[in-house]
């Protein structure tokens, strides 16, 4: 059961002005053409190519650096000469 008074809509005074809405800021067409995904796909392919090229160049530099320094440090030589423990059979 409802309690209390019903809400009554009040009327504006006779001389007052009513603000009109300006409408929607952005209108969207129902039948607008679907935007192409070609630019986004092309951009991602370019990023992948650049990443691969940078990684390849970095790997090539590291390989050249590793192969050019053939001498081992004293610690590396000791580690190479140290006997290794036998591998347990499974």
N, C-alpha and C positions, 0 to 999 in steps of 0.2 A: 504494500500500500504506500502510495506517495505521501510524503510529509511536506508541509510548507506550502508557500505560494508558488504559483507558476510564474516563470519568467515572462515578462511582457516586453516586447520590442518597443523602444521609445522612438518617437519621430523627431527628426531634426527641426529646429526652428525654421520659420518660413524664409528668413533673409540669409541663411547660412549657405556657403558655397560647398559643393561636393567635389573632392579631388578625383580626377579621372586618372586611371592607370595609363602608363605610357605603352603598355604592351610588352611582349617578350623581347628581351635584349637580343637573343639569337633565335632565329627561326630555322627549323630544320625541315627540309623537304622530305615527304614520304617516299618519293620516287627518285631520290638523289642517286647519282651513279656511284658505284662502289670504287673507292680509291685503289689504285694499283699498288701491289706489293713489290713491284720490280725494283724500285729504288732501295727499299730496305734489304731485299735479298742481295742486290749488287753490293751494297755497303758492307754487309756481313761477309760476303766472299772476299772483298778487298781486305777487310780486317784479318781474316784467316790467312790470306796470302802474305800479308806483312808480318804476321806473327810467325809463320813458318820460315820466312826469310831471315828474320832476326834470330830465331832459335838456331837455324842452320849455321849462320855466321858465328854465333857465340860458340857453338859446338866445335866448329872448325878451328877457331882460335884456341880453345882449350886443348884440343887434340894436338895442335902444333906445339903448344907450350909444353905439353906432357912428353911428347916425343923428342923435343929438342933438348930437354934437360935429362940426359941419359944417366948422369951420375946420381947415385943414391946418397942420402945423408948418412952420417955415422949411425944414427938410431935405426934407419931403415936397413942398413947393412947388418947390424946386430940382429934385427928381427928376422931377416932372411936366413941368417946362418943358424939361428936357434933351432934346436930340435923340436919337432911338433909331436904332440901326443898322438898315440895310435887311435884310429877311428874305431869305435866299438861296432861289432857286427850286429846286424839286426836279426 
